[in-house]
Structure formats: C-alpha cells, structure tokens
Amino acid sequence: MLQSKFNTWSVIGIAFCTLLLVATLISFSLILFSKISLFVSIPITIFIVFFIVWLVYGELRTKAVKLHFSDNNLNVRGFAGLGRQTSYLLSEFEGYKTAILPSQNLEYEYLYLMLDDKKKVKISEFYHRNYAEMKHYISQRTRNLGVEKFEFVKEIKEVFIS
C-alpha cells in the first residue's frame, strides 16, 4: 500500500492558489460593478475567467491529486484530495510517459498514466514529495512509453479538451 504525500511547497502553492482565486473573484466583482470602460474591462474579465479555469480546472483538478495505490488498484482524488474519487486498475493502463516541466530555476518531472492514448492520471514531482517512490511502484506494474516533450500550449488545450 502506497499513498501520495504532498510536499511543503505544493501545500503552500495550493494555499496561495486559493488566496489568489479569492482575490481574483474579488477583482472580478470590482470590475463588474465599477465604471471602467468596456474597452478595458472586457480583456481583463476574459483574462480573469481564463486564469480561474486554468487554476481550478487545470491545476487543482488534474495535478494536485491525492493517490492511493494498493496491489493493482489506484484511487485518485483531484482538488488536493477533496474531489470525487476515481478508481483504476493499474493493469488497464497502456503504460506511462514522463515529461520535464521547466520552471524558473528548476525542472520538475511529470508522469502521465495513459489510457486510450490520453493522459488519465498526472503525477507531479512538484506536488508530491514521494514522487520517486510512486514512479518506481508504477514502473514495476506498467510499461514505460517513453518521454514526451512538454508543450505549454498542448497542456493548456488538455485543460479544456480532456
């Protein structure tokens, strides 16, 4: 039995994202009720809505996941473990791919469990302090499908398409 553990930076990041979300919603309401011209408020509103969708639906739902492995079973909960649980058999995955996500000073590895040629589960070295242990567990039970080049535009598309 193996369970994911969030690292300190990801907990701080999740808390920061939550605060940022609240600040964004406050800003959004101020824009709606202020007397700013439409020329200024429409682009700002579009940016805020995009940011909220990306942050909540993209990051918290798919990457800040709580994982629980037992034998050949995998239970996944999005939204930092607060979301609905989805269960998989590790044997039903085609395998896994890895990608390197560059950040300002560091690089983080992501592991994608693939099902029907889609990334069903995303495991992040940024969010999980026991990423290496989970990767080892997965690598013993599924096959390595190789390395995928990280593309920011593709990652954004997956938020809205998957």
ABEGO torsion letter per residue (X at the ends): XBBBBBBAAAAAAAAAAAAAAAAAAAAAAAAAABABBAAAAAAAAAAAAAAAAAAAAAAAAAABBBBBBBEABBBBBBGGGABBBBBBBAAABAEBBBBBBBBAABBBBBBBBBBGGBBABBBBAAABAAAAAAAAAAAAABBBAEBBBBBAAAAAAAAAAX
